[in-house]
Amino acid sequence: MAETAPPFAIRRWILGGLALALSGLAGAAVPDREGAPAHGGERMVAVAAEASNLIPFMAGDSASSAVGGLIHATLLRYDKNLELTAALAKRWSVSEDGKKLTFHLREGVRFPDGHPFTSEDVAFTWRTVVDPETRTPYGQQYRRVSRIETPDRHTFIAHYDEPYAPALSTWASLSILPAHLLRDENINTTDFARDPIGLGPYGLERWMAGQSLHLRANDAYYRGRPYIGRVSFRIIPDTTTQFLELEAGHIDQMSPSPTLFKRTFPKREDLRERIATYSYLGSNYTYLGFNLRRKPFTDIRVRRAIAHAIDRTELMKGVTLGLAERISAPYKPGTRWYPDDIDPYEYDPAQARRMLTEAGWKDADGDGVREKKGRELAFEIITNNDNKERQIAATLIQRRLRQVGIDITVRLVEWATFISQYINKHDFDAVILGWSLSPDPDQYSIWHSSQQKPGQFNFVGLEDPEVDRLLEEGLRVFKPRKRAEIYHELARELLEACPIVYLYAPYSLSAIDRRIRNIEPAPAGIEYNVEEWYIPEPLQRIEIQR
Amino acid sequence: MLIYLVKRLFWMVPVLLGITIISFGVMHLAPGDITTLETSLNPRSGMEAREKLREAYNLDEPLHVQYWLWLKRVAVLDFGQSFSSDNRPVLTKIGERLPVTLAINIASLLVILAVALPVGVISAVRQNSLLDRSLTVIVFLAFAIPGFWLALLLMVLFGVQLGWLPVSGIHGFDYEQLGFWGKLGDLAEHLVLPVVVSAFAGIAAFSRYVRSNMLEVIRQDYVLTARAKGLAERTVIYRHALRNALLPVITLLGLSVPGLIGGSVIFETIFGIPGMGQLFFNAVLMRDYPVVMGILVIGAILTLLGNLLADLAYAWADPRVRRGLASS
């Protein structure tokens, strides 16, 4: 008895007042399998970084858009299959010539402060995002709108000089701001950025700088009050720490690393009982890009040979533990833009060797590296030093290319330096990088031959008249089916021209406490229906009074 | 003495100016700026946006103009706004994080002193005894353990397995609802692990330092005299020897003042503590010049003041030094 007393006393002394609250959290019962949808409860999410600005178009970071996305709403939105659907606009129409978009806004929608939502809010938001004084990277796409009209409180019309098919998707990403609160504010410095009011499913309740953000269900949400009463984001930069917090029952949701997902969770019976894991295709892909202005990449045979020499299966296994998918087109598989009938470059070293020999690269001196006119077939792959996966990918590629007689060196560079010194100045042989996939298939700025100035995005230097033509046509055609045909053609053309080698599209991973129900992975991921997630009443934790 | 102080303070101005010029220059030597990062590889943003941003941040001006603009603002204690998209005042951002880092570092400094002093003294007094040797081994082991590993170990044990302490963060969700003592308890509970981990390596280094100083002092004639006078061993060691052995420690403490605000990236990341280490590291990666400069200037001022304080404390503790200063 005497032996156990001191630690207990110390423990009581240390724990202070929070012990009760925390034991309430940690002691959550193992969830049962049933439980009806109920309002209330709290979902605690671990995030790696703090949001910076809760006006979505003012912030470029993913943490801000994750939180801002719950607070604000847009005119249109993407459904679970990444198809455009109604949101604040109950319906919309595109004029015959594609130059006029008319949005009919939902009536009776109110901001949480009771102020009604009208076309004036949309007009105000547009004026703000295109204002040259507004420090946003996203203004340009909205400047294509030449003129707007608000004939009445529930109609908003945007006129374009040219038909611009991605326009609809731009309206699906513009969060509508309350004009009545921001009219006299400076958008660059307003307190609204840290204390916003929006039309989304949740509203900001409290922001503890550097620690956590707490949101509360918006009773006035136009699609009905979300089930889960509170969503809290705890800022925990380290994945291992996030995992420990999940294990201790202090958070409900995190994004595990492939190793945690594939190796730790399956082994831990106790965890699996309490935590469900989800993997679904993310919205990005990793590629090896060539500088098409430089030899030997000016020769398409060399590019294709490299595509054949890389073993994608091995890459996916080595880099992502198999938690990835092979792609051959720059769109998300499973959406209408991804062509079904596309033939990828198979791993075929013999074919690669044949193509290189055909292109005149032969190993004459027997050192294992091919040469042509006294020049060795060697180049450098650059990638950013803070991305472990790309480093591993580079190393695996190095080995495979060596086997067909190509000598690779790998260089790792800090991100800002990488972008400003190498990418923007086109000073590289080959790079490993990733592109995010937006739901809209337009990729004009990435592949069009006009987009090659320093700092623009066609830094690989693709100049392909057919690609240019398709990209231009894609901007003009609104009808999804017709557009899909154009972009299928573009994907085939790109694969043919081989300016990059698609490496893999990684899965997004989530680990979520099983007490949270109604999570259904779809092409759009899992969070497209967060307002329908719920926690059965018996599993709602005793809420901490705030 | 007063003249000395004024002189020292006066000399700080050119030194500080030099430090800011060098920091400003070196930072801008690093390739890229915030606009390449904010718009980097985002196909939905264009060149035009980047130019607009560069203009908004005065990055299109020549470097000396940018420095002059910065200096003019700092002269009236305005450190400007962060370039990152929160656009908040630099001082607010630093002010949010400084107390946390200060609290942890001061607490761990106290822990280090509390543990290292007796360990050092005992090792010295019982030089080469079994106790000294085992302490040496333990101390070196502690020195060799990687901090992040120890942190994880303690988190698993006390946070997950036993559930006694919070795993990460600096306060609980209900912090603002608590009374004064509740808040203090909540903070204390969150700070236990970080303080222990951050004190760990320091204890090792510091106790060795105390030991070697002590060994030197014990051999001095005045200690022998004290013993010869028939003073108790305790008095000899703690009144006469330790006092003198601790003199150099003052300098060490003075030098650790800037370290108090530094913070550590690794350690703050593991414990999810929003401290100065993270702030500075991210600001450098983001090329958030105002924040970087703000932290550097505050750090420089503290370093200079720390040095001055150490010198003054030394003079206060040692009459010989005091006389030297007065005559200079």
Chai-1 contact restraints between the chains, C-beta under 6 A:
chainA,res_idxA,chainB,res_idxB,connection_type,confidence,min_distance_angstrom,max_distance_angstrom,comment,restraint_id
A,R11,B,W164,contact,1.0,0.0,6.0,A-B,restraint_1
A,I14,B,E189,contact,1.0,0.0,6.0,A-B,restraint_2
A,L15,B,E189,contact,1.0,0.0,6.0,A-B,restraint_3
A,G16,B,G185,contact,1.0,0.0,6.0,A-B,restraint_4
A,G16,B,D186,contact,1.0,0.0,6.0,A-B,restraint_5
A,G16,B,E189,contact,1.0,0.0,6.0,A-B,restraint_6
A,G17,B,L178,contact,1.0,0.0,6.0,A-B,restraint_7
A,G17,B,G182,contact,1.0,0.0,6.0,A-B,restraint_8
A,G17,B,G185,contact,1.0,0.0,6.0,A-B,restraint_9
A,L18,B,G172,contact,1.0,0.0,6.0,A-B,restraint_10
A,L18,B,D186,contact,1.0,0.0,6.0,A-B,restraint_11
A,A21,B,D174,contact,1.0,0.0,6.0,A-B,restraint_12
A,A26,B,G163,contact,1.0,0.0,6.0,A-B,restraint_13
A,S52,B,S84,contact,1.0,0.0,6.0,A-B,restraint_14
A,S52,B,S85,contact,1.0,0.0,6.0,A-B,restraint_15
A,S52,B,D86,contact,1.0,0.0,6.0,A-B,restraint_16
A,N53,B,S85,contact,1.0,0.0,6.0,A-B,restraint_17
A,N53,B,D86,contact,1.0,0.0,6.0,A-B,restraint_18
A,M58,B,S85,contact,1.0,0.0,6.0,A-B,restraint_19
A,A59,B,S85,contact,1.0,0.0,6.0,A-B,restraint_20
A,G60,B,E38,contact,1.0,0.0,6.0,A-B,restraint_21
A,R135,B,A56,contact,1.0,0.0,6.0,A-B,restraint_22
A,P137,B,E38,contact,1.0,0.0,6.0,A-B,restraint_23
A,P137,B,T39,contact,1.0,0.0,6.0,A-B,restraint_24
A,P137,B,S45,contact,1.0,0.0,6.0,A-B,restraint_25
A,P137,B,A49,contact,1.0,0.0,6.0,A-B,restraint_26
A,Y138,B,R44,contact,1.0,0.0,6.0,A-B,restraint_27
A,Y138,B,S45,contact,1.0,0.0,6.0,A-B,restraint_28
A,Q140,B,G46,contact,1.0,0.0,6.0,A-B,restraint_29
A,Q140,B,E48,contact,1.0,0.0,6.0,A-B,restraint_30
A,Q140,B,A49,contact,1.0,0.0,6.0,A-B,restraint_31
A,Q141,B,R44,contact,1.0,0.0,6.0,A-B,restraint_32
A,N188,B,N87,contact,1.0,0.0,6.0,A-B,restraint_33
A,T189,B,N87,contact,1.0,0.0,6.0,A-B,restraint_34
A,A209,B,E96,contact,1.0,0.0,6.0,A-B,restraint_35
A,G210,B,P274,contact,1.0,0.0,6.0,A-B,restraint_36
A,Q211,B,G169,contact,1.0,0.0,6.0,A-B,restraint_37
A,I236,B,S168,contact,1.0,0.0,6.0,A-B,restraint_38
A,I236,B,G272,contact,1.0,0.0,6.0,A-B,restraint_39
A,P237,B,T269,contact,1.0,0.0,6.0,A-B,restraint_40
A,D238,B,T269,contact,1.0,0.0,6.0,A-B,restraint_41
A,D238,B,I270,contact,1.0,0.0,6.0,A-B,restraint_42
A,T241,B,S168,contact,1.0,0.0,6.0,A-B,restraint_43
A,T241,B,I270,contact,1.0,0.0,6.0,A-B,restraint_44
A,T241,B,G272,contact,1.0,0.0,6.0,A-B,restraint_45
A,L244,B,M155,contact,1.0,0.0,6.0,A-B,restraint_46
A,L244,B,V160,contact,1.0,0.0,6.0,A-B,restraint_47
A,L244,B,V167,contact,1.0,0.0,6.0,A-B,restraint_48
A,E245,B,V167,contact,1.0,0.0,6.0,A-B,restraint_49
A,E247,B,V160,contact,1.0,0.0,6.0,A-B,restraint_50
A,A248,B,G159,contact,1.0,0.0,6.0,A-B,restraint_51
A,A248,B,V160,contact,1.0,0.0,6.0,A-B,restraint_52
A,A248,B,V167,contact,1.0,0.0,6.0,A-B,restraint_53
A,A416,B,G32,contact,1.0,0.0,6.0,A-B,restraint_54
A,A416,B,L37,contact,1.0,0.0,6.0,A-B,restraint_55
A,A416,B,R287,contact,1.0,0.0,6.0,A-B,restraint_56
A,T417,B,P31,contact,1.0,0.0,6.0,A-B,restraint_57
A,T417,B,G32,contact,1.0,0.0,6.0,A-B,restraint_58
A,I419,B,T36,contact,1.0,0.0,6.0,A-B,restraint_59
A,I419,B,S40,contact,1.0,0.0,6.0,A-B,restraint_60
A,S420,B,P31,contact,1.0,0.0,6.0,A-B,restraint_61
A,S420,B,G32,contact,1.0,0.0,6.0,A-B,restraint_62
A,S420,B,T36,contact,1.0,0.0,6.0,A-B,restraint_63
A,Q421,B,P31,contact,1.0,0.0,6.0,A-B,restraint_64
A,S445,B,P43,contact,1.0,0.0,6.0,A-B,restraint_65
A,I446,B,P43,contact,1.0,0.0,6.0,A-B,restraint_66
A,G455,B,M47,contact,1.0,0.0,6.0,A-B,restraint_67
A,F457,B,P43,contact,1.0,0.0,6.0,A-B,restraint_68
A,I544,B,F173,contact,1.0,0.0,6.0,A-B,restraint_69
A,I544,B,D174,contact,1.0,0.0,6.0,A-B,restraint_70
